[in-house]
């Protein structure tokens, strides 16, 4: 039986790429923090955002655009925004 092709969505791919750049930028800023305790605190708080981004990207890479895609994207964006509100970076 032939493998079902995953559904692609160019706009969603652009949003994932943009999310990747945002995660990379925040991680770079966290790594620039000189105080090790503060850096660990920020990294610990941001780990959840990174995990949600990874889940979003993996889901799209494996399954393509599906019913769950927008929910995963919304979860990531909410976590990212909450991090930005709680931590000055």
Buried (B, 14 or more C-beta within 10 A) or exposed (E): EEEEEEEEBEEBEEBBEEBEEBBEEBBEEBEEBEEEEEBEBBBEBBEBBBEBBEBBBEBBEEBBBBEEBEEBBEBBBEBBEEBEEEBEB
